[in-house]
Amino acid sequence: MKILVSIGGASGIIYGIKLLEELAKTEDEIHLIITGSAKKIMQYETNHPLINVKKLADFFYDDDNLFAGPASGSFQIGAMIIVPCSIKTLSAIANGYCETLTARSAMCCLKEGKKVILVLRETPLDLATLKNMVSAKQNGAVILPAMPSFYHKPQKIEEIIDFIVGKILDQLGISHSLYKKWA
């Protein structure tokens, strides 16, 4: 399956990087977009060089390239994950504003009936964001906020990251052992 990952301009870049590391272990074809803001946040929040993150995917696109394959429904992406998903990107998807490759690709996936997973990392939530979440959900998106659970008794930050990435993989139907599931 072709899986498109877009690392967006919100805090929580490590979720996107960890997801790419896990997807690299599969037979899936991984396509990657990293937004301009995400590139800056990646430098601030992580020790992962951009060049190494790009190598985790089979194909890379700039977010301003609306002529890239994922900008067309005929490209046949199997699923798309935006992780982390900024409130700006959520708004674009909820309101059909396709100014970026990320937003355009998400709209193409939704119109083709493909899974689009939005991993929001914002708190607290204002009314406009809540309405945009409802609108995106009504359009077919999966709203998967980066809200950790503690029933698996995490001891390290990495285990909290693994939980969120595991929930994304669950949505994709990809088996994993990133966290202990509820018995």
Biotite code that builds the C-alpha atoms (Angstrom):
import biotite.structure as struc

atoms = struc.array([
    struc.Atom([0.000, 0.000, 0.000], chain_id="A", res_id=1, res_name="MET", atom_name="CA", element="C"),
    struc.Atom([1.111, 3.577, -0.656], chain_id="A", res_id=2, res_name="LYS", atom_name="CA", element="C"),
    struc.Atom([1.079, 5.505, 2.611], chain_id="A", res_id=3, res_name="ILE", atom_name="CA", element="C"),
    struc.Atom([1.509, 9.265, 2.629], chain_id="A", res_id=4, res_name="LEU", atom_name="CA", element="C"),
    struc.Atom([2.882, 10.837, 5.801], chain_id="A", res_id=5, res_name="VAL", atom_name="CA", element="C"),
    struc.Atom([2.892, 14.584, 6.213], chain_id="A", res_id=6, res_name="SER", atom_name="CA", element="C"),
    struc.Atom([4.859, 15.967, 9.127], chain_id="A", res_id=7, res_name="ILE", atom_name="CA", element="C"),
    struc.Atom([3.135, 19.227, 9.934], chain_id="A", res_id=8, res_name="GLY", atom_name="CA", element="C"),
    struc.Atom([4.084, 22.431, 11.681], chain_id="A", res_id=9, res_name="GLY", atom_name="CA", element="C"),
    struc.Atom([3.028, 21.711, 15.251], chain_id="A", res_id=10, res_name="ALA", atom_name="CA", element="C"),
    struc.Atom([4.853, 20.543, 18.320], chain_id="A", res_id=11, res_name="SER", atom_name="CA", element="C"),
    struc.Atom([5.237, 16.776, 18.430], chain_id="A", res_id=12, res_name="GLY", atom_name="CA", element="C"),
    struc.Atom([7.438, 16.208, 15.378], chain_id="A", res_id=13, res_name="ILE", atom_name="CA", element="C"),
    struc.Atom([8.819, 13.105, 17.103], chain_id="A", res_id=14, res_name="ILE", atom_name="CA", element="C"),
    struc.Atom([5.477, 11.334, 16.523], chain_id="A", res_id=15, res_name="TYR", atom_name="CA", element="C"),
    struc.Atom([5.970, 11.688, 12.772], chain_id="A", res_id=16, res_name="GLY", atom_name="CA", element="C"),
    struc.Atom([9.570, 10.530, 12.910], chain_id="A", res_id=17, res_name="ILE", atom_name="CA", element="C"),
    struc.Atom([8.707, 7.490, 15.038], chain_id="A", res_id=18, res_name="LYS", atom_name="CA", element="C"),
    struc.Atom([5.843, 6.632, 12.674], chain_id="A", res_id=19, res_name="LEU", atom_name="CA", element="C"),
    struc.Atom([8.240, 6.750, 9.707], chain_id="A", res_id=20, res_name="LEU", atom_name="CA", element="C"),
    struc.Atom([10.680, 4.479, 11.577], chain_id="A", res_id=21, res_name="GLU", atom_name="CA", element="C"),
    struc.Atom([7.904, 1.953, 12.170], chain_id="A", res_id=22, res_name="GLU", atom_name="CA", element="C"),
    struc.Atom([6.535, 2.159, 8.618], chain_id="A", res_id=23, res_name="LEU", atom_name="CA", element="C"),
    struc.Atom([10.054, 1.617, 7.252], chain_id="A", res_id=24, res_name="ALA", atom_name="CA", element="C"),
    struc.Atom([9.858, -1.897, 8.756], chain_id="A", res_id=25, res_name="LYS", atom_name="CA", element="C"),
    struc.Atom([6.862, -2.742, 6.550], chain_id="A", res_id=26, res_name="THR", atom_name="CA", element="C"),
    struc.Atom([6.563, -3.557, 2.861], chain_id="A", res_id=27, res_name="GLU", atom_name="CA", element="C"),
    struc.Atom([4.475, -0.430, 2.296], chain_id="A", res_id=28, res_name="ASP", atom_name="CA", element="C"),
    struc.Atom([5.613, 2.321, -0.078], chain_id="A", res_id=29, res_name="GLU", atom_name="CA", element="C"),
    struc.Atom([6.133, 5.431, 2.040], chain_id="A", res_id=30, res_name="ILE", atom_name="CA", element="C"),
    struc.Atom([5.647, 8.931, 0.633], chain_id="A", res_id=31, res_name="HIS", atom_name="CA", element="C"),
    struc.Atom([6.610, 11.936, 2.750], chain_id="A", res_id=32, res_name="LEU", atom_name="CA", element="C"),
    struc.Atom([5.828, 15.642, 2.939], chain_id="A", res_id=33, res_name="ILE", atom_name="CA", element="C"),
    struc.Atom([7.491, 17.850, 5.548], chain_id="A", res_id=34, res_name="ILE", atom_name="CA", element="C"),
    struc.Atom([6.064, 21.341, 5.831], chain_id="A", res_id=35, res_name="THR", atom_name="CA", element="C"),
    struc.Atom([8.288, 24.407, 6.089], chain_id="A", res_id=36, res_name="GLY", atom_name="CA", element="C"),
    struc.Atom([7.259, 25.015, 9.695], chain_id="A", res_id=37, res_name="SER", atom_name="CA", element="C"),
    struc.Atom([7.887, 21.359, 10.532], chain_id="A", res_id=38, res_name="ALA", atom_name="CA", element="C"),
    struc.Atom([11.463, 21.648, 9.278], chain_id="A", res_id=39, res_name="LYS", atom_name="CA", element="C"),
    struc.Atom([12.082, 24.503, 11.721], chain_id="A", res_id=40, res_name="LYS", atom_name="CA", element="C"),
    struc.Atom([10.328, 22.767, 14.608], chain_id="A", res_id=41, res_name="ILE", atom_name="CA", element="C"),
    struc.Atom([12.276, 19.559, 13.880], chain_id="A", res_id=42, res_name="MET", atom_name="CA", element="C"),
    struc.Atom([15.534, 21.427, 14.475], chain_id="A", res_id=43, res_name="GLN", atom_name="CA", element="C"),
    struc.Atom([14.193, 22.875, 17.712], chain_id="A", res_id=44, res_name="TYR", atom_name="CA", element="C"),
    struc.Atom([12.514, 19.782, 19.175], chain_id="A", res_id=45, res_name="GLU", atom_name="CA", element="C"),
    struc.Atom([14.691, 16.895, 18.005], chain_id="A", res_id=46, res_name="THR", atom_name="CA", element="C"),
    struc.Atom([18.225, 15.815, 17.195], chain_id="A", res_id=47, res_name="ASN", atom_name="CA", element="C"),
    struc.Atom([17.098, 14.238, 13.922], chain_id="A", res_id=48, res_name="HIS", atom_name="CA", element="C"),
    struc.Atom([18.711, 15.832, 10.848], chain_id="A", res_id=49, res_name="PRO", atom_name="CA", element="C"),
    struc.Atom([16.232, 16.519, 8.054], chain_id="A", res_id=50, res_name="LEU", atom_name="CA", element="C"),
    struc.Atom([18.271, 14.472, 5.572], chain_id="A", res_id=51, res_name="ILE", atom_name="CA", element="C"),
    struc.Atom([17.986, 11.377, 7.801], chain_id="A", res_id=52, res_name="ASN", atom_name="CA", element="C"),
    struc.Atom([14.236, 11.803, 8.228], chain_id="A", res_id=53, res_name="VAL", atom_name="CA", element="C"),
    struc.Atom([13.784, 12.062, 4.457], chain_id="A", res_id=54, res_name="LYS", atom_name="CA", element="C"),
    struc.Atom([15.676, 8.761, 4.067], chain_id="A", res_id=55, res_name="LYS", atom_name="CA", element="C"),
    struc.Atom([12.978, 6.977, 6.089], chain_id="A", res_id=56, res_name="LEU", atom_name="CA", element="C"),
    struc.Atom([10.596, 7.375, 3.137], chain_id="A", res_id=57, res_name="ALA", atom_name="CA", element="C"),
    struc.Atom([10.694, 6.044, -0.400], chain_id="A", res_id=58, res_name="ASP", atom_name="CA", element="C"),
    struc.Atom([9.596, 9.390, -1.889], chain_id="A", res_id=59, res_name="PHE", atom_name="CA", element="C"),
    struc.Atom([9.763, 12.983, -0.621], chain_id="A", res_id=60, res_name="PHE", atom_name="CA", element="C"),
    struc.Atom([7.783, 16.064, -1.728], chain_id="A", res_id=61, res_name="TYR", atom_name="CA", element="C"),
    struc.Atom([7.940, 19.727, -0.819], chain_id="A", res_id=62, res_name="ASP", atom_name="CA", element="C"),
    struc.Atom([4.699, 21.017, 0.659], chain_id="A", res_id=63, res_name="ASP", atom_name="CA", element="C"),
    struc.Atom([4.481, 23.818, -1.899], chain_id="A", res_id=64, res_name="ASP", atom_name="CA", element="C"),
    struc.Atom([4.681, 21.432, -4.893], chain_id="A", res_id=65, res_name="ASN", atom_name="CA", element="C"),
    struc.Atom([1.056, 21.163, -6.025], chain_id="A", res_id=66, res_name="LEU", atom_name="CA", element="C"),
    struc.Atom([2.246, 19.297, -9.145], chain_id="A", res_id=67, res_name="PHE", atom_name="CA", element="C"),
    struc.Atom([3.474, 16.292, -7.125], chain_id="A", res_id=68, res_name="ALA", atom_name="CA", element="C"),
    struc.Atom([1.690, 12.962, -7.542], chain_id="A", res_id=69, res_name="GLY", atom_name="CA", element="C"),
    struc.Atom([-0.254, 13.055, -4.249], chain_id="A", res_id=70, res_name="PRO", atom_name="CA", element="C"),
    struc.Atom([-2.021, 16.230, -5.432], chain_id="A", res_id=71, res_name="ALA", atom_name="CA", element="C"),
    struc.Atom([-4.161, 14.048, -7.707], chain_id="A", res_id=72, res_name="SER", atom_name="CA", element="C"),
    struc.Atom([-6.804, 11.514, -6.768], chain_id="A", res_id=73, res_name="GLY", atom_name="CA", element="C"),
    struc.Atom([-5.503, 9.269, -9.555], chain_id="A", res_id=74, res_name="SER", atom_name="CA", element="C"),
    struc.Atom([-2.230, 8.821, -7.626], chain_id="A", res_id=75, res_name="PHE", atom_name="CA", element="C"),
    struc.Atom([-4.006, 6.181, -5.486], chain_id="A", res_id=76, res_name="GLN", atom_name="CA", element="C"),
    struc.Atom([-2.635, 6.745, -2.010], chain_id="A", res_id=77, res_name="ILE", atom_name="CA", element="C"),
    struc.Atom([-3.964, 4.013, 0.300], chain_id="A", res_id=78, res_name="GLY", atom_name="CA", element="C"),
    struc.Atom([-3.923, 6.148, 3.445], chain_id="A", res_id=79, res_name="ALA", atom_name="CA", element="C"),
    struc.Atom([-2.610, 9.492, 4.666], chain_id="A", res_id=80, res_name="MET", atom_name="CA", element="C"),
    struc.Atom([-1.437, 10.517, 8.108], chain_id="A", res_id=81, res_name="ILE", atom_name="CA", element="C"),
    struc.Atom([-0.738, 14.112, 9.105], chain_id="A", res_id=82, res_name="ILE", atom_name="CA", element="C"),
    struc.Atom([1.370, 13.919, 12.243], chain_id="A", res_id=83, res_name="VAL", atom_name="CA", element="C"),
    struc.Atom([1.492, 16.269, 13.953], chain_id="A", res_id=84, res_name="PRO", atom_name="CA", element="C"),
    struc.Atom([-1.400, 18.103, 12.360], chain_id="A", res_id=85, res_name="CYS", atom_name="CA", element="C"),
    struc.Atom([-1.421, 21.832, 12.946], chain_id="A", res_id=86, res_name="SER", atom_name="CA", element="C"),
    struc.Atom([-4.642, 23.692, 13.601], chain_id="A", res_id=87, res_name="ILE", atom_name="CA", element="C"),
    struc.Atom([-4.025, 25.592, 10.343], chain_id="A", res_id=88, res_name="LYS", atom_name="CA", element="C"),
    struc.Atom([-3.894, 22.338, 8.354], chain_id="A", res_id=89, res_name="THR", atom_name="CA", element="C"),
    struc.Atom([-6.969, 21.011, 10.160], chain_id="A", res_id=90, res_name="LEU", atom_name="CA", element="C"),
    struc.Atom([-8.805, 24.185, 9.169], chain_id="A", res_id=91, res_name="SER", atom_name="CA", element="C"),
    struc.Atom([-7.672, 23.876, 5.552], chain_id="A", res_id=92, res_name="ALA", atom_name="CA", element="C"),
    struc.Atom([-8.916, 20.275, 5.363], chain_id="A", res_id=93, res_name="ILE", atom_name="CA", element="C"),
    struc.Atom([-12.168, 21.004, 7.185], chain_id="A", res_id=94, res_name="ALA", atom_name="CA", element="C"),
    struc.Atom([-12.936, 23.896, 4.841], chain_id="A", res_id=95, res_name="ASN", atom_name="CA", element="C"),
    struc.Atom([-11.584, 22.567, 1.534], chain_id="A", res_id=96, res_name="GLY", atom_name="CA", element="C"),
    struc.Atom([-8.780, 25.110, 1.242], chain_id="A", res_id=97, res_name="TYR", atom_name="CA", element="C"),
    struc.Atom([-6.073, 23.320, -0.772], chain_id="A", res_id=98, res_name="CYS", atom_name="CA", element="C"),
    struc.Atom([-3.216, 25.811, -0.748], chain_id="A", res_id=99, res_name="GLU", atom_name="CA", element="C"),
    struc.Atom([-0.542, 23.226, 0.226], chain_id="A", res_id=100, res_name="THR", atom_name="CA", element="C"),
    struc.Atom([0.336, 19.753, -0.984], chain_id="A", res_id=101, res_name="LEU", atom_name="CA", element="C"),
    struc.Atom([-0.616, 18.414, 2.444], chain_id="A", res_id=102, res_name="THR", atom_name="CA", element="C"),
    struc.Atom([-4.129, 19.893, 2.323], chain_id="A", res_id=103, res_name="ALA", atom_name="CA", element="C"),
    struc.Atom([-4.626, 19.024, -1.356], chain_id="A", res_id=104, res_name="ARG", atom_name="CA", element="C"),
    struc.Atom([-3.467, 15.428, -0.796], chain_id="A", res_id=105, res_name="SER", atom_name="CA", element="C"),
    struc.Atom([-5.797, 15.039, 2.178], chain_id="A", res_id=106, res_name="ALA", atom_name="CA", element="C"),
    struc.Atom([-8.725, 16.338, 0.129], chain_id="A", res_id=107, res_name="MET", atom_name="CA", element="C"),
    struc.Atom([-7.865, 13.920, -2.702], chain_id="A", res_id=108, res_name="CYS", atom_name="CA", element="C"),
    struc.Atom([-7.712, 10.997, -0.268], chain_id="A", res_id=109, res_name="CYS", atom_name="CA", element="C"),
    struc.Atom([-11.040, 11.964, 1.283], chain_id="A", res_id=110, res_name="LEU", atom_name="CA", element="C"),
    struc.Atom([-12.790, 12.367, -2.067], chain_id="A", res_id=111, res_name="LYS", atom_name="CA", element="C"),
    struc.Atom([-11.451, 8.947, -3.105], chain_id="A", res_id=112, res_name="GLU", atom_name="CA", element="C"),
    struc.Atom([-12.713, 7.363, 0.124], chain_id="A", res_id=113, res_name="GLY", atom_name="CA", element="C"),
    struc.Atom([-9.229, 6.749, 1.543], chain_id="A", res_id=114, res_name="LYS", atom_name="CA", element="C"),
    struc.Atom([-8.300, 6.962, 5.209], chain_id="A", res_id=115, res_name="LYS", atom_name="CA", element="C"),
    struc.Atom([-6.933, 10.314, 6.395], chain_id="A", res_id=116, res_name="VAL", atom_name="CA", element="C"),
    struc.Atom([-5.666, 10.407, 9.976], chain_id="A", res_id=117, res_name="ILE", atom_name="CA", element="C"),
    struc.Atom([-5.194, 13.802, 11.617], chain_id="A", res_id=118, res_name="LEU", atom_name="CA", element="C"),
    struc.Atom([-2.972, 13.634, 14.707], chain_id="A", res_id=119, res_name="VAL", atom_name="CA", element="C"),
    struc.Atom([-3.662, 16.930, 16.427], chain_id="A", res_id=120, res_name="LEU", atom_name="CA", element="C"),
    struc.Atom([-1.363, 18.098, 19.163], chain_id="A", res_id=121, res_name="ARG", atom_name="CA", element="C"),
    struc.Atom([-2.986, 21.171, 20.663], chain_id="A", res_id=122, res_name="GLU", atom_name="CA", element="C"),
    struc.Atom([-4.558, 21.974, 24.008], chain_id="A", res_id=123, res_name="THR", atom_name="CA", element="C"),
    struc.Atom([-6.806, 23.497, 25.138], chain_id="A", res_id=124, res_name="PRO", atom_name="CA", element="C"),
    struc.Atom([-9.150, 23.583, 22.158], chain_id="A", res_id=125, res_name="LEU", atom_name="CA", element="C"),
    struc.Atom([-11.094, 26.661, 21.122], chain_id="A", res_id=126, res_name="ASP", atom_name="CA", element="C"),
    struc.Atom([-14.565, 26.510, 19.583], chain_id="A", res_id=127, res_name="LEU", atom_name="CA", element="C"),
    struc.Atom([-13.346, 27.095, 16.001], chain_id="A", res_id=128, res_name="ALA", atom_name="CA", element="C"),
    struc.Atom([-10.931, 24.144, 16.298], chain_id="A", res_id=129, res_name="THR", atom_name="CA", element="C"),
    struc.Atom([-13.652, 21.903, 17.728], chain_id="A", res_id=130, res_name="LEU", atom_name="CA", element="C"),
    struc.Atom([-15.969, 22.844, 14.857], chain_id="A", res_id=131, res_name="LYS", atom_name="CA", element="C"),
    struc.Atom([-13.186, 22.153, 12.344], chain_id="A", res_id=132, res_name="ASN", atom_name="CA", element="C"),
    struc.Atom([-12.584, 18.757, 13.961], chain_id="A", res_id=133, res_name="MET", atom_name="CA", element="C"),
    struc.Atom([-16.276, 17.922, 13.555], chain_id="A", res_id=134, res_name="VAL", atom_name="CA", element="C"),
    struc.Atom([-16.255, 19.132, 9.955], chain_id="A", res_id=135, res_name="SER", atom_name="CA", element="C"),
    struc.Atom([-13.142, 17.101, 9.100], chain_id="A", res_id=136, res_name="ALA", atom_name="CA", element="C"),
    struc.Atom([-14.709, 14.044, 10.746], chain_id="A", res_id=137, res_name="LYS", atom_name="CA", element="C"),
    struc.Atom([-17.919, 14.560, 8.777], chain_id="A", res_id=138, res_name="GLN", atom_name="CA", element="C"),
    struc.Atom([-15.790, 14.691, 5.622], chain_id="A", res_id=139, res_name="ASN", atom_name="CA", element="C"),
    struc.Atom([-14.340, 11.269, 6.509], chain_id="A", res_id=140, res_name="GLY", atom_name="CA", element="C"),
    struc.Atom([-11.140, 12.065, 8.410], chain_id="A", res_id=141, res_name="ALA", atom_name="CA", element="C"),
    struc.Atom([-10.065, 10.175, 11.522], chain_id="A", res_id=142, res_name="VAL", atom_name="CA", element="C"),
    struc.Atom([-9.382, 12.586, 14.370], chain_id="A", res_id=143, res_name="ILE", atom_name="CA", element="C"),
    struc.Atom([-6.623, 11.042, 16.492], chain_id="A", res_id=144, res_name="LEU", atom_name="CA", element="C"),
    struc.Atom([-5.386, 13.608, 19.024], chain_id="A", res_id=145, res_name="PRO", atom_name="CA", element="C"),
    struc.Atom([-1.981, 12.929, 20.531], chain_id="A", res_id=146, res_name="ALA", atom_name="CA", element="C"),
    struc.Atom([-3.507, 12.098, 23.916], chain_id="A", res_id=147, res_name="MET", atom_name="CA", element="C"),
    struc.Atom([-1.423, 9.566, 25.803], chain_id="A", res_id=148, res_name="PRO", atom_name="CA", element="C"),
    struc.Atom([-2.901, 6.787, 27.894], chain_id="A", res_id=149, res_name="SER", atom_name="CA", element="C"),
    struc.Atom([-1.425, 5.466, 31.078], chain_id="A", res_id=150, res_name="PHE", atom_name="CA", element="C"),
    struc.Atom([-2.995, 2.016, 31.468], chain_id="A", res_id=151, res_name="TYR", atom_name="CA", element="C"),
    struc.Atom([0.156, 0.510, 29.971], chain_id="A", res_id=152, res_name="HIS", atom_name="CA", element="C"),
    struc.Atom([2.158, 2.218, 32.762], chain_id="A", res_id=153, res_name="LYS", atom_name="CA", element="C"),
    struc.Atom([4.735, 4.118, 30.678], chain_id="A", res_id=154, res_name="PRO", atom_name="CA", element="C"),
    struc.Atom([8.047, 4.744, 32.403], chain_id="A", res_id=155, res_name="GLN", atom_name="CA", element="C"),
    struc.Atom([9.730, 6.867, 29.714], chain_id="A", res_id=156, res_name="LYS", atom_name="CA", element="C"),
    struc.Atom([8.676, 9.528, 27.216], chain_id="A", res_id=157, res_name="ILE", atom_name="CA", element="C"),
    struc.Atom([9.459, 7.062, 24.427], chain_id="A", res_id=158, res_name="GLU", atom_name="CA", element="C"),
    struc.Atom([6.695, 4.774, 25.711], chain_id="A", res_id=159, res_name="GLU", atom_name="CA", element="C"),
    struc.Atom([4.189, 7.630, 25.515], chain_id="A", res_id=160, res_name="ILE", atom_name="CA", element="C"),
    struc.Atom([5.318, 8.334, 21.931], chain_id="A", res_id=161, res_name="ILE", atom_name="CA", element="C"),
    struc.Atom([5.051, 4.618, 21.128], chain_id="A", res_id=162, res_name="ASP", atom_name="CA", element="C"),
    struc.Atom([1.456, 4.580, 22.388], chain_id="A", res_id=163, res_name="PHE", atom_name="CA", element="C"),
    struc.Atom([0.356, 7.342, 19.999], chain_id="A", res_id=164, res_name="ILE", atom_name="CA", element="C"),
    struc.Atom([2.240, 5.823, 17.060], chain_id="A", res_id=165, res_name="VAL", atom_name="CA", element="C"),
    struc.Atom([0.731, 2.439, 17.930], chain_id="A", res_id=166, res_name="GLY", atom_name="CA", element="C"),
    struc.Atom([-2.753, 3.966, 17.787], chain_id="A", res_id=167, res_name="LYS", atom_name="CA", element="C"),
    struc.Atom([-1.945, 5.322, 14.303], chain_id="A", res_id=168, res_name="ILE", atom_name="CA", element="C"),
    struc.Atom([-0.724, 1.890, 13.194], chain_id="A", res_id=169, res_name="LEU", atom_name="CA", element="C"),
    struc.Atom([-3.920, 0.365, 14.623], chain_id="A", res_id=170, res_name="ASP", atom_name="CA", element="C"),
    struc.Atom([-5.947, 2.672, 12.356], chain_id="A", res_id=171, res_name="GLN", atom_name="CA", element="C"),
    struc.Atom([-3.885, 1.492, 9.378], chain_id="A", res_id=172, res_name="LEU", atom_name="CA", element="C"),
    struc.Atom([-4.352, -2.175, 10.287], chain_id="A", res_id=173, res_name="GLY", atom_name="CA", element="C"),
    struc.Atom([-0.603, -2.633, 10.778], chain_id="A", res_id=174, res_name="ILE", atom_name="CA", element="C"),
    struc.Atom([0.310, -4.962, 13.647], chain_id="A", res_id=175, res_name="SER", atom_name="CA", element="C"),
    struc.Atom([2.867, -3.785, 16.180], chain_id="A", res_id=176, res_name="HIS", atom_name="CA", element="C"),
    struc.Atom([4.102, -4.292, 19.706], chain_id="A", res_id=177, res_name="SER", atom_name="CA", element="C"),
    struc.Atom([4.645, -0.656, 20.626], chain_id="A", res_id=178, res_name="LEU", atom_name="CA", element="C"),
    struc.Atom([2.419, -0.832, 23.693], chain_id="A", res_id=179, res_name="TYR", atom_name="CA", element="C"),
    struc.Atom([0.540, -3.456, 25.644], chain_id="A", res_id=180, res_name="LYS", atom_name="CA", element="C"),
    struc.Atom([-3.075, -3.470, 24.559], chain_id="A", res_id=181, res_name="LYS", atom_name="CA", element="C"),
    struc.Atom([-5.889, -3.415, 27.039], chain_id="A", res_id=182, res_name="TRP", atom_name="CA", element="C"),
    struc.Atom([-6.579, -6.958, 28.212], chain_id="A", res_id=183, res_name="ALA", atom_name="CA", element="C"),
])
